[in-house]
Amino acid sequence: MVHLAAQAGVRYSLHNPHAYVDSNVVGFLNILEGCRHQAVEHLVFASSSSVYGANRSLPFAVQDPVDHPLSLYAATKKANELMAHTYSHLHQLPITGLRFFTVYGPWGRPDMALFAFTQAILQGRAIDVYNYGKMKRDFTYVDDIAEGVVRVLDRIPQPNPNWSSTAPELGSSNAPYRLYNIGNHQPVELLRFIEVLEECLGIPAKKNLLPLQPGDVLETYADIEDLRREVGFEPRTPIEVGIAKFVEWYREFYQISTVPSAEVAIATSAL
């Protein structure tokens, strides 16, 4: 079973924290209870790179402590990992958690940067660029994520016979439980990400350069060596390809042709 649903997003968690507890904590408990009672063979669930919080040791590795979250969203995702381990331990339920790193691509969420930036640029509106664009994200294309999820689903975790309670490994356990990072392993500065989007759209972006937003981290960078070694995961999509695919999907979905920028704002004013 694969569980990817959640109340997502760091910034919205600043305004509606109760939604995150309801969906990510209570909702996830319901998933775990369902898996326990239905004797699910293997649960794979989505965690987040946000759990690394204030950690500045790069690249982020599952062996790093994640005790200083910077948003309630991150805290609920860490709670999911702890809840999952508890059920794995108590009920011998095989569970794998995947810490997703900034997933993007067609059908992406409207509140995510790529969707919001594309819509604003096409409408001739300025985009909000936090920390003046001087932050990095390990942008990971959705097709690479999907392949990684499928590969992990076929690898049912077993208790680690070498796990020690006096020197515990954080990514595994004496229960059938495993944690992995899943990312592109190639952080990109936000200004470069926007530059590629401008090239794909053929329109320069108007930028509101703003300071760092509360809850945001400066950089994410996934150590994916465990996932490479154990399931053969290898991200294959650079942002130049992934953003172009997103723009192609966006134009087709909203029926926007390639037109001069002066006409684009009119063509997209109804979005």
N, C-alpha and C positions, 0 to 999 in steps of 0.2 A: 504494500500500500504506500502511496506517495501523498504526503500532506504538504501543500504549498500555500494554502490559504492563510491570511493574516490581515490585521489592520496594519498596513505598512506606512513607512514614511517617518523621518525624524521630526520634521518641522510641525506636522499636524499633531504630533504627540505633545507639543508644547501647549496646544489650545484645547485638545479634547482627550485628556489622559484616561478618562473612564472607558473610552472606546477601546483602548489598548488592553486594559485589564479584561474587559468583557470578551474580546475576540481572542487575544493572544494567550491569556492565562486560563480563563474559564473555558474558552473554546477548545484550547489544546488539551485540557484535562478531559473533556468529553471525547476527544479523539483517542487519547490513551485508554480510557475506560472501554471504549468500543473495541479497540484492538485487543485488549485483555480478554474481554468476554467472548470475542469471536475467534480467538486463537489465531490472530494474524501472523503469517509466517515471517514478515519483515516489514517494519515501518521505516520509511525514509521521510525526514521532515526538513523543512527549510529553516535554518537559523540565519544569521546575518553577520557580515563583517563589522557591523556597528558594535558588537559585543566587545571589541578590542578597546573601545573608548579612549581613555587617556594614554594608553600604551603607545609609545613612540619608537619601540624597537622594530625595525623593518628588515625584511618583510615579516608580516604577521604570521606566526606559526601557532598551531594548535597547542603547542607546549607552553605558550605564553600565558601568564595569568590574565584573567579578564574580570578583575574585581573593581574596576573604576569606570562604569558606563557613564556616558555624557548625556543620555536622553532616556526618557521612560521607555521608548521603543526598544532601545538597546537592552534595558533592564528586563523587559518582558521576554526578549529573545534568550538572554542568559537564563532566565527562569525556565523557559522551555527546555533548555539543555539539562538543567538540574532535574526537572520533572521527568524527562525522558529517561535519565539514568536511574532514577528511583524506581520507575516501573520496570525497567530492564532488570534491575537487581532483584526486586521483590517477586516478579512474575516470570523471570527468564524470557522476557520478550525481546527479540532481536531488534535493535533500533540503531539507525544511522542518522546523524545530524550533519547537514551541509551548510557551512557558512558562506552564503552567496555574497559576491563582491560586485556591486553596482551593475545589475543586469539591465541591458537595453536591447532594443530591436523592435520589429513590427509588433503591433498590438500592445505596445508598452503603456504603462499607466500615464494618464494625462498630467499628473502632478510631477512626474519625473522630468529631469532637466531637458533631455533630448526632445520630448514631445512638446513641453512648454516653450522651449526656445524656438523650435520649428514653427509652431503656431504663431508666436509673437513676431518672428522675423517676416513671415509671409504676410502678416497683417500690418507690417510697418511699425510695430510697437517696439519699445526698448525692452531688453531683457535684464533681469536682475542678476548680477554676477558677484557672488559673495567672496570675501577675502581678496577682492580686486582680481579675481581669477587665478591667484597664486596658491591654489591647492591642487592636489593630485588625487585621481581616483583610478582604481584598477577596473576600468570599464570592461565588462564581459558580455559578449554577444549571446543572445538567447539560444541560438542553435548549439553553441558550445556547452552551455548550461544543460540543455535538454539531453545531449549525448552523455554528459557526466552523470546525470541523474539515472539514466537507464543503465549505465555501466555499474553504478553503485547498487542499484536495485537487485542486480544479479549476484552481488557478493554479500551474502548474509553474514553479519559479524559473529564471531565466536569470542568467548572469554579469552583474554590474554593470559596465557600461562605464566608469563614473566612479570605480570603486574605486581607491584609491591605496595602495600599500604603504608610503608614507612618512607617510600620515595615514589609516590604515585605519578604515573604517566598521565597527563591530562587528556590525551586524545583517545585513550582506550580504558579498559576496566577489567576486573575479574568477572564482570557481567557481560552479556553479549551486546556490547555498546561500542559505537565508534563515532568519532568526529573528524570531519575533513574540511579544509578550505576548498572552495571551488571558485577560481577566478582566472583572469587572463595572464597573471604574473607579469604585467607590464603597465605600471601606472603611467597615466597621461595627465599633463597639466590641463586644467579646465580651459584656459585660453587657447590651447592647441585643439582641444575638443571642439570649441566654438569655431575656430578657424577652419577646420575640416567641414563642419556643417555649413559655413558660409560658402565654401567652395562647391559643395554638393547642391546647394540651393541657387547659387549664382547671385546671391544678394548679401551685401554687408550687413552685419548686425549693429543696431544701436544698443549701446551698453550702459547700464547704470552700475557703476563700480561701487560696491558696498563693502563694509567690514564683515568679518566672520560672523556668521549667524550662531546664536546659542544652540548648543547640541551638536554642531558640526565638528568634524575632525579635519586636520590639515591634510592628511594623506592616508590612503589605503593601498596595501600592496600584499598580495596573497602568496604565501609559501605553499605551493601545491605539490611538493615532492612526494608526500605520502600518497596522494591521489594518482599521481603519475606511476609510482612504483606498484601500487596495489591493484589498480583497475585500468591502467594504460591511458588515463585521461591526458589529452593534449589540446589546449585551445588553439584554434586555427584562424581566427577572424580578427585582423587588425581593425582599428577604428575607421580607417579609410574605406574599408569594405563594408563594415557593419553600418556605419552612418549612411552610406550611399544606399544600402538596402532599405534602411528605415525611410529615407526620403522618398524612394521609389514607391514603397508601400503607402506612405502618407498621401502622396499626390494621387495615387490610384484610388485609395479609399475615399478621399474627400473630393475626387474628380477635379483636381487642380492641374492644369496644363502648365508647361514651362512658358511663362509670359513675362514681359518686361515688368520690373519691380513696381512701377507706378500703377500697373493694372492688378497686381497681386492683391493689394489691400482690399480692392473692390471685390475681387473674386472670392476672397476668404472672409468677408465681413460678416457672413452669416454663421461662421463656425463658433 
